[in-house]
Amino acid sequence: MRNKKSRPVLLTVLTVAAVAILGYRAVYAADSAPAVGTTASDFTLNSQEGTPVSLHDFRGKWVVLYFYPKDFTSGCTMEAHNFQRDLAQYQDKNAVIVGVSVDTADSHKQFCAKEGLNFKLLSDADHKVSEQYGSLMTLPGKKLSARHTFLISPDGVIKKVYLDVDPSKHSEEVLAALADLQKEGTK
């Protein structure tokens, strides 16, 4: 008989294995992701502090809205660390980082504390925002946010969409795109 404590570990291992075997494209509807040039849909979710945060709260700033599968997993931790490492560069470019996953606000709070993260992580426990942004993976018995990113302009327009994200170099590519978009805006 299995130990009850091993069950969450087993489910996490099975989830990671399923994503690796099936691939992200097989388990989410990328064709439902909002397109470049469209207005980003507003939403309100609770942050790691348990307070409501809305997308419109960031009007006037660039927003890096990134969806990720799960707190405390290797790829998600690497991606978050890289955003944190580059946070000052984003701030210099008038940009904020906002992460979304289906984990609870409490899980986000623990993740931020353990990993030293100083940007907003939002809880999409009912999956509605992940689905709205075409960023919901459905696995057997489980739904997770897919690793997608939307770069949103200060006036709320989606300027860049990333559906195939390599967490090890994603922050650098978003910073480069942000710099290019800001240069285009000054021409």
NORQUIDA-V741491 format. One record per backbone hydrogen bond with DSSP energy under -0.5 kcal/mol. CO is the residue of the C=O (numbers start at 0). NH is the residue of the N-H. E is the energy in kcal/mol with one decimal. If there is no record, write none. Layout:
BEGIN
<<CO & NH & E> <CO & NH & E>>
END
This chain:
BEGIN
<<2 & 5 & -1.1> <2 & 6 & -0.6> <3 & 6 & -0.7> <3 & 7 & -0.5> <4 & 8 & -0.6> <5 & 9 & -2.6> <6 & 10 & -2.7> <7 & 11 & -2.2> <8 & 12 & -2.6> <9 & 13 & -2.7> <10 & 14 & -2.4> <11 & 15 & -2.7> <12 & 16 & -2.4> <13 & 17 & -2.6> <14 & 18 & -2.4> <15 & 19 & -2.4> <16 & 20 & -2.8> <17 & 21 & -3.1> <18 & 22 & -2.3> <22 & 25 & -0.9> <22 & 26 & -0.6> <23 & 26 & -1.6> <23 & 27 & -0.8> <26 & 137 & -2.4> <27 & 29 & -1.2> <28 & 31 & -1.8> <29 & 32 & -1.9> <34 & 37 & -1.8> <37 & 157 & -3.0> <42 & 54 & -1.9> <44 & 52 & -2.9> <45 & 122 & -2.9> <46 & 49 & -2.1> <50 & 46 & -2.7> <52 & 44 & -2.5> <53 & 56 & -1.3> <54 & 57 & -2.0> <55 & 58 & -1.6> <57 & 60 & -2.0> <61 & 95 & -2.4> <62 & 64 & -0.9> <62 & 151 & -2.9> <63 & 65 & -0.8> <63 & 97 & -2.7> <64 & 149 & -2.7> <65 & 99 & -2.4> <66 & 147 & -0.6> <68 & 144 & -0.5> <69 & 72 & -1.2> <72 & 76 & -2.6> <73 & 77 & -2.4> <74 & 78 & -2.4> <75 & 79 & -2.2> <76 & 80 & -2.7> <77 & 81 & -2.3> <78 & 82 & -2.1> <79 & 83 & -2.6> <80 & 84 & -3.0> <81 & 85 & -1.8> <83 & 86 & -1.3> <85 & 88 & -0.7> <85 & 89 & -1.8> <86 & 90 & -2.6> <87 & 91 & -2.2> <88 & 92 & -1.0> <89 & 92 & -0.7> <89 & 94 & -2.3> <90 & 93 & -1.7> <93 & 61 & -2.9> <95 & 63 & -2.9> <96 & 119 & -0.9> <97 & 65 & -2.6> <98 & 121 & -3.4> <99 & 67 & -2.2> <100 & 123 & -3.1> <103 & 107 & -2.2> <104 & 108 & -2.4> <105 & 109 & -2.3> <106 & 110 & -2.6> <107 & 111 & -3.0> <108 & 112 & -2.2> <109 & 113 & -2.7> <110 & 114 & -2.5> <111 & 115 & -1.2> <111 & 116 & -1.8> <119 & 98 & -2.8> <120 & 47 & -0.7> <121 & 100 & -1.8> <121 & 123 & -0.6> <122 & 45 & -0.6> <123 & 126 & -2.3> <126 & 130 & -2.3> <127 & 131 & -2.5> <128 & 132 & -2.0> <129 & 134 & -3.6> <130 & 133 & -1.9> <134 & 136 & -0.5> <134 & 145 & -2.6> <135 & 28 & -0.6> <136 & 138 & -0.6> <136 & 143 & -2.2> <138 & 141 & -2.4> <141 & 138 & -3.3> <143 & 136 & -3.7> <145 & 147 & -1.7> <146 & 164 & -0.5> <147 & 66 & -3.4> <148 & 161 & -3.0> <149 & 64 & -2.7> <149 & 151 & -0.7> <150 & 158 & -3.2> <150 & 159 & -1.3> <151 & 62 & -2.6> <152 & 155 & -2.4> <153 & 59 & -2.5> <155 & 39 & -3.0> <156 & 152 & -3.0> <156 & 158 & -0.5> <157 & 36 & -3.5> <159 & 150 & -2.8> <160 & 162 & -0.5> <161 & 148 & -2.1> <162 & 164 & -0.6> <164 & 166 & -0.7> <165 & 168 & -1.6> <165 & 169 & -1.0> <168 & 172 & -1.7> <169 & 173 & -2.4> <170 & 174 & -2.6> <171 & 175 & -2.2> <172 & 176 & -2.2> <173 & 177 & -2.7> <174 & 178 & -2.4> <175 & 179 & -2.3> <176 & 180 & -2.8> <177 & 181 & -2.4> <178 & 182 & -2.0> <179 & 183 & -2.4> <180 & 184 & -1.7> <181 & 185 & -0.7> <182 & 185 & -0.9> <183 & 186 & -1.1>>
END
